[in-house]
Amino acid sequence: MQLWVGLGNPGAQYAMHRHNVGFMALDAIAEVHGFSPVKKAFQGWTQEGRIGSHKILLLKPATFMNESGRAIGEAMRFYKLGAADVTVFHDELDLAPFKVKVKTGGGTAGHNGLRSADAHIGNDFRRVRIGIGHPGHKDRVTGHVLGNFAKNEIDPLADMLGAIAAEAAWLANGDDARFMNEVALRLAD
């Protein structure tokens, strides 16, 4: 089994924040691949399904971003998973808007959700980094991250989330390079 985690904050007021793009990616994957209805578990919301021959548990922690690692650790212990079985979808300031990159391990770049995951499970998990762009000055980062996507960003956001969901089989198969390539090709049209 693989554990795919979307980072975000619970509550309707946060739903369209750039910081919640991890939640949005999981919602798109669940929709496109016909995952089970949402259940409350592991201090969050889960959905089960298959992508190809791979069984995947989607987890959206309800602990707020700063405590995401608690929920991830609880699910990992329950299913006896290692960090290599975990993929975390999160917003990334240091990537251009709607660019998608995948890497395993690395630092947290000041991201509180990644910092929490790192503290609870180590840093050897795979990250799907979803670009939200940098506002230009560090004093504007919090407002940018905790701000809603702008009206003119909704179509590119939907296209990117659709591409992530459509190409998720490459991620499930562990072919990160092909996943990134296929997502980029879909977004280049």
Buried (B, 14 or more C-beta within 10 A) or exposed (E): EBBBBBBBBBEEEBBBBBBBBBBBBBBBBBEBBEBEEBEEBBBBBBBBBEBEEBEBBBBBBBBBBEBBBBBBBBBBEEBEBEBEBBBBBBBBBBBEBBBBBBEBEEEBEEBBBBBBBBBBBEBEBBBBBBBBBBBEEEEEBEEBBBBBBEEEBEEEBEBBBBBBBBBBBBBBBEBBEBBBEBBBEBBEE
